[in-house]
Amino acid sequence: MRLRVEFTTEPFDLDEAPQHALVAREIVQSAPLDSVDVGPFGNTAEGPADEVLAAVQVLLRDSLGAGATRISLQLNVLPGTDADTGTGTDAGTDTDAGTDTGRDADTGTDTGTGTLPGAGAAGSGT
């Protein structure tokens, strides 16, 4: 899976780039990513999911450490990539979305109702 990350760090300084912005840009520029675009009002980077996620982790930690008070971040799966090949045990799409197992999501016990939580009659608590 390939990802695109778009981010900005704040507070802004229109006269010169603040330290947290310089740190964030250095992180994405030095990461093993395929495409990096830095600018005064936002930055984007693309690459393999593992590399993008690793860069984002460092970016968040180090930018906050350098004085950022807010980081706006958006991650997108790039079109034409397989969402089920990411990291983790269920990094992709939900293959059973909308199906009901009749099991309580918190305890795993059989509810016997076959009704999705919150889909029961008003006031029924199911």
DSSP file (Angstrom, degrees, kcal/mol; ACC not computed):
  #  RESIDUE AA STRUCTURE BP1 BP2  ACC     N-H-->O    O-->H-N    N-H-->O    O-->H-N    TCO  KAPPA ALPHA  PHI   PSI    X-CA   Y-CA   Z-CA
    1    1 A M              0   0    0      0, 0.0    48,-2.6     0, 0.0     2,-0.4   0.000 360.0 360.0 360.0 142.1    0.0    0.0    0.0
    2    2 A R  E     -A   48   0A   0     76,-0.3    76,-2.5    46,-0.2     2,-0.3  -0.917 360.0-162.6-115.4 142.8    1.2    3.5   -0.8
    3    3 A L  E     -AB  47  77A   0     44,-2.6    44,-1.8    -2,-0.4     2,-0.4  -0.867  13.5-151.0-123.6 154.9    0.2    6.6    1.2
    4    4 A R  E     -AB  46  76A   0     72,-2.5    72,-2.4    -2,-0.3     2,-0.4  -0.996  15.2-163.6-119.8 131.2    0.2   10.3    0.8
    5    5 A V  E     -AB  45  75A   0     40,-2.8    40,-1.9    -2,-0.4     2,-0.4  -0.951   5.3-172.5-113.9 135.3    0.6   12.6    3.8
    6    6 A E  E     +AB  44  74A   0     68,-2.5    68,-2.5    -2,-0.4     2,-0.3  -0.989  18.9 163.5-121.7 134.9   -0.2   16.2    3.8
    7    7 A F  E     -AB  43  73A   0     36,-2.2    36,-1.9    -2,-0.4     2,-0.3  -0.994  24.7-168.4-152.1 156.3    0.7   18.3    6.9
    8    8 A T  E     - B   0  72A   0     64,-2.0    64,-2.1    -2,-0.3     2,-0.4  -0.978  15.1-147.4-137.4 151.3    1.2   21.8    8.3
    9    9 A T  E     - B   0  71A   0     -2,-0.3    62,-0.2    62,-0.2    12,-0.1  -0.907  28.0-109.9-117.4 150.0    2.7   22.8   11.6
   10   10 A E  E    S+ B   0  70A   0     60,-2.5    59,-2.6    -2,-0.4    60,-1.3  -0.923  78.2  54.9-132.8 157.8    1.7   25.8   13.7
   11   11 A P  S    S-     0   0    0      0, 0.0     2,-0.1     0, 0.0     9,-0.1   0.383  75.5-140.8 -80.5 152.0    2.1   28.5   14.8
   12   12 A F        -     0   0    0     -2,-0.1     2,-0.3     5,-0.1    -2,-0.1  -0.461  16.4-168.6 -77.4 150.9    2.8   30.2   11.5
   13   13 A D        -     0   0    0     -2,-0.1     3,-0.0     1,-0.1     0, 0.0  -0.900   5.0-168.3-139.7 110.9    5.5   32.9   11.1
   14   14 A L  S    S+     0   0    0     -2,-0.3     3,-0.1     1,-0.2    -1,-0.1   0.690  84.0  57.8 -75.5 -17.6    5.3   34.7    7.8
   15   15 A D  S    S-     0   0    0      1,-0.3     2,-0.3     0, 0.0    -1,-0.2   0.903 123.5  -7.6 -79.8 -42.9    8.6   36.4    8.2
   16   16 A E  S    S-     0   0    0     -3,-0.0    -1,-0.3     0, 0.0    -3,-0.0  -0.992  81.3 -91.6-152.7 152.6   10.8   33.3    8.6
   17   17 A A        -     0   0    0     -2,-0.3    -3,-0.1    -3,-0.1    -5,-0.1  -0.458  45.6-125.9 -66.9 127.7   10.1   29.5    9.0
   18   18 A P    >>  -     0   0    0      0, 0.0     4,-2.0     0, 0.0     3,-0.6  -0.281  24.6-105.2 -69.9 161.8    9.9   28.6   12.7
   19   19 A Q  H 3> S+     0   0    0      1,-0.2     4,-2.6     2,-0.2     5,-0.2   0.874 119.2  55.9 -56.6 -41.8   12.1   25.8   14.1
   20   20 A H  H 3> S+     0   0    0     46,-0.5     4,-2.1     1,-0.2    -1,-0.2   0.855 107.7  49.4 -63.4 -33.6    9.3   23.3   14.2
   21   21 A A  H <> S+     0   0    0     -3,-0.6     4,-2.3     2,-0.2    -1,-0.2   0.895 110.8  49.3 -70.6 -40.1    8.6   23.8   10.5
   22   22 A L  H  X S+     0   0    0     -4,-2.0     4,-2.2     2,-0.2    -2,-0.2   0.904 111.3  49.9 -64.5 -40.8   12.2   23.3    9.6
   23   23 A V  H  X S+     0   0    0     -4,-2.6     4,-2.1     2,-0.2    -2,-0.2   0.933 111.1  48.9 -62.8 -46.7   12.4   20.1   11.7
   24   24 A A  H  X S+     0   0    0     -4,-2.1     4,-2.0     1,-0.2     5,-0.2   0.917 112.3  48.0 -61.2 -44.0    9.3   18.7   10.0
   25   25 A R  H  X S+     0   0    0     -4,-2.3     4,-2.4     1,-0.2    -1,-0.2   0.897 109.6  52.4 -65.6 -40.0   10.6   19.5    6.5
   26   26 A E  H  X S+     0   0    0     -4,-2.2     4,-2.0     1,-0.2    -1,-0.2   0.888 107.2  54.2 -62.4 -38.7   14.0   17.9    7.3
   27   27 A I  H  X S+     0   0    0     -4,-2.1     4,-1.0     1,-0.2    -2,-0.2   0.948 113.2  39.8 -62.7 -49.3   12.3   14.7    8.5
   28   28 A V  H  < S+     0   0    0     -4,-2.0     5,-0.3     1,-0.2    -1,-0.2   0.859 115.2  52.6 -72.0 -32.2   10.2   14.2    5.3
   29   29 A Q  H  < S+     0   0    0     -4,-2.4    -1,-0.2    -5,-0.2    -2,-0.2   0.828 114.2  42.3 -70.9 -29.7   13.1   15.3    3.0
   30   30 A S  H  < S+     0   0    0     -4,-2.0    -1,-0.2    -5,-0.2    -2,-0.2   0.580  95.1  98.0 -92.7  -9.5   15.5   12.9    4.6
   31   31 A A  S  < S-     0   0    0     -4,-1.0     2,-2.4    -5,-0.2    21,-0.1  -0.411  91.1-104.7 -74.7 154.8   13.0    9.9    4.8
   32   32 A P  S    S+     0   0    0      0, 0.0     2,-0.3     0, 0.0    -1,-0.1  -0.379  71.0 142.9 -78.9  64.5   13.1    7.3    2.1
   33   33 A L        -     0   0    0     -2,-2.4    14,-0.2    -5,-0.3     3,-0.1  -0.731  52.9-136.4-106.0 155.3   10.0    8.6    0.4
   34   34 A D  S    S+     0   0    0     12,-1.4     2,-0.4    -2,-0.3    13,-0.2   0.842  87.0  23.1 -80.0 -35.1    9.3    8.7   -3.3
   35   35 A S  E     +C   46   0A   0     11,-1.6    11,-2.5     2,-0.0     2,-0.4  -0.990  62.4 174.5-140.9 126.5    7.9   12.2   -3.6
   36   36 A V  E     +C   45   0A   0     -2,-0.4     2,-0.4     9,-0.2     9,-0.2  -0.999   3.3 179.3-134.6 131.2    8.3   15.2   -1.3
   37   37 A D  E     -C   44   0A   0      7,-3.0     7,-2.6    -2,-0.4     2,-0.4  -0.964   7.9-172.0-132.5 115.8    6.9   18.7   -1.8
   38   38 A V  E     +C   43   0A   0     -2,-0.4     5,-0.2     5,-0.2    -2,-0.0  -0.862  12.7 160.8-109.3 143.7    7.6   21.4    0.8
   39   39 A G        -     0   0    0      3,-0.8     3,-0.5    -2,-0.4    -2,-0.0  -0.932  51.6 -97.3-151.7 172.6    6.0   24.8    0.8
   40   40 A P  S    S+     0   0    0      0, 0.0     3,-0.1     0, 0.0    -1,-0.0   0.742 120.6  31.9 -69.8 -22.4    5.3   27.7    3.0
   41   41 A F  S    S-     0   0    0      1,-0.3     2,-0.3   -33,-0.1    -3,-0.0   0.330 129.1  -9.2-118.8   6.7    1.6   26.7    3.6
   42   42 A G        -     0   0    0     -3,-0.5    -3,-0.8   -34,-0.0    -1,-0.3  -0.881  53.6-138.6 169.4 161.3    1.8   22.9    3.5
   43   43 A N  E     -AC   7  38A   0    -36,-1.9   -36,-2.2    -2,-0.3     2,-0.3  -0.972  12.0-167.4-137.0 147.0    3.9   19.9    2.7
   44   44 A T  E     +AC   6  37A   0     -7,-2.6    -7,-3.0    -2,-0.3     2,-0.3  -0.975   6.2 176.9-134.4 151.6    3.1   16.6    1.0
   45   45 A A  E     -AC   5  36A   0    -40,-1.9   -40,-2.8    -2,-0.3     2,-0.3  -0.986   7.4-163.9-150.4 148.2    5.0   13.3    0.8
   46   46 A E  E     +AC   4  35A   0    -11,-2.5   -11,-1.6    -2,-0.3   -12,-1.4  -0.953  28.4 108.3-132.6 151.7    4.3   10.0   -0.8
   47   47 A G  E     -A    3   0A   0    -44,-1.8   -44,-2.6    -2,-0.3   -14,-0.1  -0.976  65.9 -27.5 169.3-174.1    5.7    6.5   -0.4
   48   48 A P  E  >  -A    2   0A   0      0, 0.0     4,-2.6     0, 0.0     3,-0.5  -0.309  62.6-114.9 -59.5 144.4    5.3    3.0    0.9
   49   49 A A  H  > S+     0   0    0    -48,-2.6     4,-2.9     1,-0.2     5,-0.3   0.879 113.5  51.8 -51.5 -47.2    3.0    2.8    3.9
   50   50 A D  H  > S+     0   0    0    -49,-0.2     4,-1.9     1,-0.2    -1,-0.2   0.896 113.0  45.1 -60.2 -40.2    5.7    1.6    6.3
   51   51 A E  H  > S+     0   0    0     -3,-0.5     4,-2.2     2,-0.2    -1,-0.2   0.906 114.5  47.4 -71.3 -42.1    8.0    4.5    5.3
   52   52 A V  H  X S+     0   0    0     -4,-2.6     4,-2.6     2,-0.2    -2,-0.2   0.940 113.4  48.0 -64.3 -46.7    5.3    7.2    5.4
   53   53 A L  H  X S+     0   0    0     -4,-2.9     4,-2.0    -5,-0.2    -1,-0.2   0.876 111.4  50.2 -63.8 -37.8    4.0    6.0    8.8
   54   54 A A  H  X S+     0   0    0     -4,-1.9     4,-1.8    -5,-0.3    -1,-0.2   0.914 112.0  47.9 -65.4 -42.1    7.5    5.9   10.3
   55   55 A A  H  X S+     0   0    0     -4,-2.2     4,-2.9     1,-0.2    -2,-0.2   0.896 110.0  52.6 -64.9 -40.1    8.2    9.4    9.0
   56   56 A V  H  X S+     0   0    0     -4,-2.6     4,-2.7     2,-0.2     5,-0.2   0.900 106.6  53.2 -63.1 -40.9    4.9   10.7   10.4
   57   57 A Q  H  X S+     0   0    0     -4,-2.0     4,-2.0     2,-0.2    -1,-0.2   0.939 114.3  40.9 -59.5 -47.6    5.8    9.2   13.9
   58   58 A V  H  X S+     0   0    0     -4,-1.8     4,-3.0     2,-0.2     5,-0.4   0.909 113.2  55.1 -67.1 -42.0    9.1   11.0   14.0
   59   59 A L  H  X S+     0   0    0     -4,-2.9     4,-2.4     1,-0.2     5,-0.3   0.921 109.6  46.3 -57.7 -47.0    7.6   14.2   12.5
   60   60 A L  H  X S+     0   0    0     -4,-2.7     4,-1.9     2,-0.2     5,-0.2   0.951 116.9  43.0 -62.0 -50.0    4.9   14.4   15.2
   61   61 A R  H  X S+     0   0    0     -4,-2.0     4,-1.9    -5,-0.2    -2,-0.2   0.941 119.8  40.4 -62.9 -49.6    7.3   13.8   18.0
   62   62 A D  H  X S+     0   0    0     -4,-3.0     4,-1.2     2,-0.2    -1,-0.2   0.852 113.4  52.6 -75.0 -34.7   10.1   16.0   16.8
   63   63 A S  H  <>S+     0   0    0     -4,-2.4     5,-2.4    -5,-0.4     3,-0.3   0.918 111.4  47.2 -66.9 -42.3    7.9   18.9   15.6
   64   64 A L  H ><5S+     0   0    0     -4,-1.9     3,-1.5    -5,-0.3    -2,-0.2   0.908 110.8  52.8 -62.6 -40.6    6.1   19.1   18.9
   65   65 A G  H 3<5S+     0   0    0     -4,-1.9    -1,-0.2     1,-0.3    -2,-0.2   0.754 106.1  54.6 -64.6 -24.1    9.5   19.0   20.7
   66   66 A A  T 3<5S-     0   0    0     -4,-1.2   -46,-0.5    -3,-0.3    -1,-0.3   0.310 133.2 -83.5 -94.8   8.2   10.7   21.9   18.5
   67   67 A G  T < 5S+     0   0    0     -3,-1.5    -3,-0.2     1,-0.3    -2,-0.1   0.476  73.3 150.6 111.3   1.4    7.7   24.1   19.5
   68   68 A A      < -     0   0    0     -5,-2.4    -1,-0.3     1,-0.2     3,-0.1  -0.456  22.2-173.1 -65.6 137.3    4.8   23.2   17.3
   69   69 A T  S    S+     0   0    0    -59,-2.6     2,-0.3     1,-0.3    -1,-0.2   0.518  73.0  20.9-105.8 -10.9    1.5   23.8   19.1
   70   70 A R  E     -B   10   0A   0    -60,-1.3   -60,-2.5     2,-0.0     2,-0.4  -0.955  59.0-169.2-156.5 137.0   -0.7   22.2   16.4
   71   71 A I  E     -B    9   0A   0     -2,-0.3     2,-0.5   -62,-0.2   -62,-0.2  -0.977  10.0-158.1-129.2 118.3    0.0   19.8   13.6
   72   72 A S  E     +B    8   0A   0    -64,-2.1   -64,-2.0    -2,-0.4     2,-0.4  -0.842  21.5 177.6 -96.1 130.2   -2.7   19.3   10.9
   73   73 A L  E     -B    7   0A   0     -2,-0.5     2,-0.4   -66,-0.2   -66,-0.2  -0.991  18.1-175.8-140.4 137.8   -2.2   16.0    9.2
   74   74 A Q  E     -B    6   0A   0    -68,-2.5   -68,-2.5    -2,-0.4     2,-0.4  -0.995   7.0-165.6-134.7 130.7   -4.1   14.0    6.5
   75   75 A L  E     -B    5   0A   0     -2,-0.4     2,-0.4   -70,-0.2   -70,-0.2  -0.946   8.8-176.4-113.9 135.0   -3.2   10.5    5.3
   76   76 A N  E     -B    4   0A   0    -72,-2.4   -72,-2.5    -2,-0.4     2,-0.5  -0.991  27.3-128.0-130.5 139.9   -4.6    9.1    2.1
   77   77 A V  E     -B    3   0A   0     -2,-0.4   -74,-0.2   -74,-0.2     3,-0.1  -0.748  39.5-119.4 -77.8 128.1   -4.3    5.7    0.5
   78   78 A L    >   -     0   0    0    -76,-2.5     3,-1.3    -2,-0.5   -76,-0.3  -0.471  31.7 -99.6 -72.8 140.3   -3.2    6.3   -3.0
   79   79 A P  T 3  S+     0   0    0      0, 0.0    -1,-0.1     0, 0.0     3,-0.1  -0.224 106.5  30.4 -57.3 145.3   -5.6    5.0   -5.8
   80   80 A G  T 3  S+     0   0    0      1,-0.3     2,-0.3    -3,-0.1    -2,-0.1   0.544  93.9 115.1  83.2   6.7   -4.6    1.8   -7.4
   81   81 A T  S <  S-     0   0    0     -3,-1.3     2,-0.7   -79,-0.1    -1,-0.3  -0.835  73.3-111.5-108.9 151.2   -2.9    0.5   -4.3
   82   82 A D    >   -     0   0    0     -2,-0.3     3,-1.3     1,-0.2    -4,-0.1  -0.699  21.0-160.9 -82.6 113.5   -4.0   -2.6   -2.3
   83   83 A A  G >  S+     0   0    0     -2,-0.7     3,-0.6     1,-0.3    -1,-0.2   0.642  85.0  65.3 -69.6 -14.4   -5.3   -1.4    1.1
   84   84 A D  G 3  S+     0   0    0      1,-0.2    -1,-0.3     8,-0.2     8,-0.2   0.318  85.5  71.3 -92.4   9.6   -4.9   -4.9    2.5
   85   85 A T  G <  S+     0   0    0     -3,-1.3    -1,-0.2     6,-0.1    -2,-0.1   0.176  74.1 109.1-110.4  19.5   -1.1   -5.1    2.3
   86   86 A G  S <  S-     0   0    0     -3,-0.6     5,-0.2     1,-0.2     6,-0.1  -0.028  76.7 -76.6 -80.3-170.3   -0.3   -2.6    5.0
   87   87 A T  S    S+     0   0    0      4,-0.1    -1,-0.2     3,-0.1     3,-0.2  -0.429  88.2  41.8 -85.7 163.9    1.2   -3.3    8.4
   88   88 A G  S    S-     0   0    0      1,-0.2     3,-0.5    -2,-0.1     4,-0.1  -0.189  97.5 -73.0  90.7 175.8   -0.7   -4.7   11.3
   89   89 A T  S    S+     0   0    0      1,-0.2    -1,-0.2     2,-0.1     3,-0.1   0.730 127.6  17.8 -84.4 -21.4   -3.3   -7.5   11.5
   90   90 A D  S    S+     0   0    0     -3,-0.2    -1,-0.2     1,-0.1    -2,-0.1  -0.386  74.0 141.1-145.0  61.5   -6.1   -5.5    9.9
   91   91 A A        +     0   0    0     -3,-0.5    -4,-0.1    -5,-0.2    -6,-0.1   0.607  61.3  62.5 -80.8 -11.4   -4.5   -2.6    8.1
   92   92 A G  S    S-     0   0    0      1,-0.2    -8,-0.2    -8,-0.2     2,-0.1   0.020  99.5 -47.5 -99.1-155.3   -6.9   -2.8    5.2
   93   93 A T        -     0   0    0      1,-0.1     2,-0.8     2,-0.0    -1,-0.2  -0.336  60.3 -98.9 -77.3 159.4  -10.5   -2.5    4.6
   94   94 A D    >   -     0   0    0      1,-0.2     3,-1.0    -3,-0.1    -1,-0.1  -0.694  33.4-168.1 -79.9 110.2  -13.2   -4.2    6.7
   95   95 A T  T 3  S+     0   0    0     -2,-0.8    -1,-0.2     1,-0.2    -2,-0.0   0.660  84.9  44.6 -78.8 -14.9  -14.2   -7.3    4.7
   96   96 A D  T >  S+     0   0    0      3,-0.1     3,-2.2    -3,-0.0    -1,-0.2   0.054  78.0 153.6-114.7  27.0  -17.2   -8.0    6.8
   97   97 A A  T <   +     0   0    0     -3,-1.0     3,-0.1     1,-0.3    -4,-0.0  -0.305  70.0  15.7 -57.3 130.9  -18.6   -4.5    7.0
   98   98 A G  T 3  S+     0   0    0      1,-0.3     2,-0.3    -2,-0.0    -1,-0.3   0.375  97.9 117.5  88.0  -5.1  -22.3   -4.5    7.5
   99   99 A T    <   -     0   0    0     -3,-2.2     2,-0.5     2,-0.0    -1,-0.3  -0.686  55.5-140.8 -95.2 153.5  -22.6   -8.2    8.6
  100  100 A D        -     0   0    0     -2,-0.3    16,-0.1     1,-0.1    -3,-0.0  -0.949  15.9-174.3-117.1 126.2  -23.8   -9.2   12.0
  101  101 A T        -     0   0    0     -2,-0.5    -1,-0.1     2,-0.2     3,-0.1   0.588  41.4-123.4 -92.2 -11.4  -22.2  -12.0   13.9
  102  102 A G  S    S+     0   0    0      1,-0.3     9,-2.9     8,-0.1    10,-1.0   0.707  74.1 121.1  74.3  18.3  -24.7  -12.0   16.8
  103  103 A R  B    S-D  110   0B   0      7,-0.3     2,-0.3     8,-0.2    -1,-0.3  -0.915  73.0-107.9-117.7 144.0  -21.7  -11.5   19.1
  104  104 A D     >  -     0   0    0      5,-3.4     4,-2.7    -2,-0.4     5,-0.1  -0.536  24.4-142.0 -68.2 127.3  -21.2   -8.7   21.6
  105  105 A A  T  4 S+     0   0    0     -2,-0.3    -1,-0.2     1,-0.2    -2,-0.0   0.786  97.0  43.5 -64.6 -28.7  -18.3   -6.5   20.2
  106  106 A D  T  4 S+     0   0    0      1,-0.1    -1,-0.2     3,-0.1    -2,-0.0   0.886 129.5  20.3 -85.3 -40.6  -16.9   -5.9   23.7
  107  107 A T  T  4 S-     0   0    0      2,-0.1    -2,-0.2     0, 0.0     3,-0.1   0.681  89.1-131.1-105.0 -20.3  -17.1   -9.3   25.2
  108  108 A G     <  +     0   0    0     -4,-2.7     2,-0.1     1,-0.3    -3,-0.1   0.490  60.0 138.9  81.4   2.2  -17.3  -11.7   22.3
  109  109 A T        -     0   0    0     -5,-0.1    -5,-3.4     1,-0.1     2,-0.4  -0.460  64.4 -95.3 -82.1 156.2  -20.3  -13.5   23.9
  110  110 A D  B     -D  103   0B   0     -7,-0.2    -7,-0.3     1,-0.2    -1,-0.1  -0.547  30.6-168.5 -72.2 122.7  -23.3  -14.5   21.9
  111  111 A T        -     0   0    0     -9,-2.9    -8,-0.2    -2,-0.4    -1,-0.2   0.717  20.9-146.9 -83.4 -21.7  -26.1  -11.9   22.1
  112  112 A G  S    S+     0   0    0    -10,-1.0    -9,-0.1     1,-0.1    -2,-0.1   0.474  76.1  91.9  72.5   0.2  -28.6  -14.2   20.5
  113  113 A T  S    S-     0   0    0    -11,-0.2     3,-0.1     2,-0.2    -1,-0.1   0.798  74.2-147.3 -98.4 -31.1  -30.3  -11.3   18.9
  114  114 A G        +     0   0    0      1,-0.3     2,-0.4   -12,-0.1   -14,-0.1   0.671  57.9 127.4  69.7  15.3  -28.6  -11.0   15.5
  115  115 A T        -     0   0    0    -13,-0.1    -1,-0.3   -14,-0.0    -2,-0.2  -0.881  64.7-117.9-108.1 135.1  -29.1   -7.3   15.7
  116  116 A L    >   -     0   0    0     -2,-0.4     3,-2.4     1,-0.1     4,-0.3  -0.431  45.6 -90.4 -65.9 143.6  -26.3   -4.8   15.2
  117  117 A P  T 3  S+     0   0    0      0, 0.0    -1,-0.1     0, 0.0     9,-0.1  -0.316 115.0  15.0 -55.3 133.0  -25.6   -2.7   18.3
  118  118 A G  T 3  S+     0   0    0      8,-0.4    -2,-0.1    -3,-0.1     8,-0.1   0.401 104.0  94.8  84.1  -3.3  -27.7    0.5   18.2
  119  119 A A    <   +     0   0    0     -3,-2.4    -3,-0.1     7,-0.6     3,-0.1   0.428  61.6  99.5-100.8   0.8  -29.9   -0.9   15.4
  120  120 A G  S    S-     0   0    0     -4,-0.3     3,-0.1     1,-0.2     5,-0.1  -0.019  88.1 -59.5 -76.3-175.0  -32.7   -2.2   17.7
  121  121 A A  S >  S-     0   0    0      1,-0.2     3,-2.4     2,-0.1     4,-0.4  -0.289  72.0 -81.1 -64.5 151.6  -36.0   -0.5   18.5
  122  122 A A  T 3  S+     0   0    0      1,-0.3    -1,-0.2     2,-0.1    -3,-0.0  -0.302 117.3   9.0 -56.4 130.4  -35.8    2.9   20.1
  123  123 A G  T 3  S+     0   0    0     -3,-0.1    -1,-0.3     1,-0.1    -2,-0.1   0.460  96.0 111.3  79.7   1.6  -35.2    2.6   23.8
  124  124 A S  S <  S-     0   0    0     -3,-2.4    -2,-0.1     1,-0.1    -3,-0.1   0.730  75.1-135.5 -81.5 -20.1  -34.5   -1.1   23.6
  125  125 A G              0   0    0     -4,-0.4    -3,-0.1    -5,-0.1    -1,-0.1   0.531 360.0 360.0  80.8   4.2  -30.8   -0.7   24.5
  126  126 A T              0   0    0     -5,-0.4    -7,-0.6    -9,-0.1    -8,-0.4   0.462 360.0 360.0 -90.1 360.0  -29.7   -3.1   21.8
